[in-house]
Amino acid sequence: MEAILPTTTIRIEEGLKARISAAAERAGKSSHAFILDALSETLDRVEMDNAFHQIADERWADILRTGKVVEWADAETYLQARAAGRKARKPAARKLVP
């Protein structure tokens, strides 16, 4: 037995509706499934963007609070070593020099 889902109505101009229909057909989906996928992908992207900005805000607040940063050259060396599968010592944070 399938759950009964609520319905939401959206108004779509004819040109966009035709484009959705054509794209959905090429993707082997119904227009409904195509729209749901598009909404889900957009929502995922917005949520990831918001999470990214939250992390950036927290890190910026930490820099302002502690005054400590890792220099890019040190971080780059560390990341390149790790990407190549080599062990590397994490760079030490230093006081920010304006």
N, C-alpha and C positions, 0 to 999 in steps of 0.2 A: 504494500500500500504506500503510495507516494504522499509526501507531505504537501499540503496546500500552501503555496507561496503567495505572499501579497503581490499586488500588481501596482506598478508605477507607470504613469503615462508621460511620455515625452513628445513634444512636437518637433518634427524634423522637416526642414524644407525639402521639397521634391528633389532638387539636385543632389543634396547630401544623401537622401534616402536611396537614390539610384546608385550613387557611388558605393554606399554600404552594401547594397544588394549585390552589385557586381563583384566587389571585393570578397564578400562572404561566399559567393558561388565559386570564385577562383580558389578560395581556401577550403572548399568542401564543407562549408558550415551553413547553417541557417542564419538569416539576418539577426535573429534574436541571440543566437550563440555568439555571433561575431561581436555584437554590441556588448554583451556581458563580458566577453574576453577583453575588449577594449577598455571597458570601465574598470575591470579588475587590474589590468596592467597599469592604467593611469593611477589608480589608487595605490598600488604597490610602489610606484615611482615617487608619488607625493609623500607617502609614509617614510620611504627611505631617505628622501631629501630632508624631511623634518628631523629624522633621527640623526642624520649627518650634521645638520645645523645645531642640534642640541649638544652633540659631542664637541663640536667646534666651540660653542659658547662656554661649555664647562672647561675645556682646555685653556681657552683664553682667560677665563676667570682665574684658573690655577696659575697661569703665567703672571697675571697682575698681582695675585696674592703672594706668590713666592719670589717672583722676579727671576726665576730660573728657566732656561731654555737649553735645547740641544742644538748646536751649530749644524747647519745643513751639510757641510762637508763631512762631519763626523757621522751624521745619520746616513748619508749616501754611502759612505764606505761600509758601514754596518749592513745596510740593506743589500748592497751588491754582494757582499760575502755570504749573507744568508740565502740570497737567491741562487747563488752558485753552489749551495750545499755545504759551505764551509762554516765552521764554528767561528763566532765572532763575539767579542766583548761588547756589551751594550755601551753606547757612548754616555759619558757622565754629563749631567745637567750642570750648567754654569750660570752665574748671574748675568742677566741681560745687560749688555753695554749699549746705551743709547747712542 
